[in-house]
Amino acid sequence: MSFFVKIEFALSEFDPEIVTTDNMRKYQNVFFSNVDYYLLTDGHHITDEDLRETVEYGKTFTKGNVHSVGFQIRNSAAAFLSVIEKYPEPDTLYIGLLLVDEFYKRKHVGNRIITGVKTAAREAHYQKIKLSVLKKNESAFMFWKSLGFIVTNDIDGNLSMECSLNEKHDE
């Protein structure tokens, strides 16, 4: 069973779908409502090209290991998630990006999505989930920390974080 199918099952309340260049416009509000993220990471407001590059990200990885997933609530785009399977180690799922539409922030949408991703990752026999977050992105850092992720490395303010799937954290 593919990892996306596991996500679909674990997060069926959000009607998840693979995001491609053909349907990415449906999720543009999720990207464009995250102005602070793009100003912090790229130093500019998001552009259509940024959106396209994010959706197409992963062409250099093994085909089928990168998933760009959109989530909806009542047919309204609520979040976007990019994950890479078996990266950087074979037993690891890497979260490349999680964006939640401004309207759905602080309504536990991101928490529910990551809880479902953890469930799907355990079912796929991954041992851990890794990600990176900028130290100056304090709200994102606190979000990941609240979900059981710990800092494993700090290189010039770029924090590597991981969460073990072997032990249960408060979810």
Sequence and secondary structure as in RCSB ss.txt:
>XXXX:A:sequence
MSFFVKIEFALSEFDPEIVTTDNMRKYQNVFFSNVDYYLLTDGHHITDEDLRETVEYGKTFTKGNVHSVGFQIRN
SAAAFLSVIEKYPEPDTLYIGLLLVDEFYKRKHVGNRIITGVKTAAREAHYQKIKLSVLKKNESAFMFWKSLGFI
VTNDIDGNLSMECSLNEKHDE
>XXXX:A:secstr
  HHHHHHHHTGGG  EE  TTTGGGGHHHHHT HHHHHHHHSS   HHHHHHHHHTTTTS TTSEEEEEEEETT
EEEEEEEEEET SSTTEEEEEEEEE GGGTTTTHHHHHHHHHHHHHHHTT  EEEEEEETT HHHHHHHHHTT E
EEEEETTEEEEEEESSS    
